[in-house]
Amino acid sequence: MIQRVTVPGLFPPPTYAHASVVEAGTRLAFLAGSVPLDAEGRLVGEGDPVRQAEQVIANLTEQLRAVGSSLDHVLSTEVYVVSAESGTLSAVWDVVEASGLSTGPHSSTLLGVSCLGYPGQLVEITATAAVSDDAPAGVSTTAVSTTPDVSGRERP
């Protein structure tokens, strides 16, 4: 069960919840930041935060599908935008709203930052989502080998 909470004593959020509560036993997916790269690793929408946000949402949708979830099961997001301008942040948030991601509504934080990891990258979204009970336990896994470090401890 997922309960989305809007706190009566706080300013009513326009398209997100103040908190999400998940019943114990619910499977969760903690997704790495979705970035505006295509399947070949090329940046999409250079210089265009709105186009990059659209690609990020498309990639996020694929990440969710791979773990048996979807945009409407997202509990929480952090939306990072390289900008100090509220208009740019709002334009990216409009893409988030239009995607259906905020249908839940989920809890979210929108942040203006100075830079992100890839050259030319302007947008990134991290997410936590509930996974359907009937979803497969895993689509594809990669074994992680470990190597002893100088102290003899194992590390990936």
Buried (B, 14 or more C-beta within 10 A) or exposed (E): EBEBEBEEEEEEBEBBBBEBEBEEEBBEBEBEBBBBBEEEEEBBBEEBBBBBBBBBBBBBBEBBEBBBBBBBBBBBBBBBBBBEEEEBBEBBBEBBBEBBBBEBBBBBEBEBEEEBEEEEBBBBBBBBBBBBEEBEEEEEEEEEEEEEEEEEEEEE
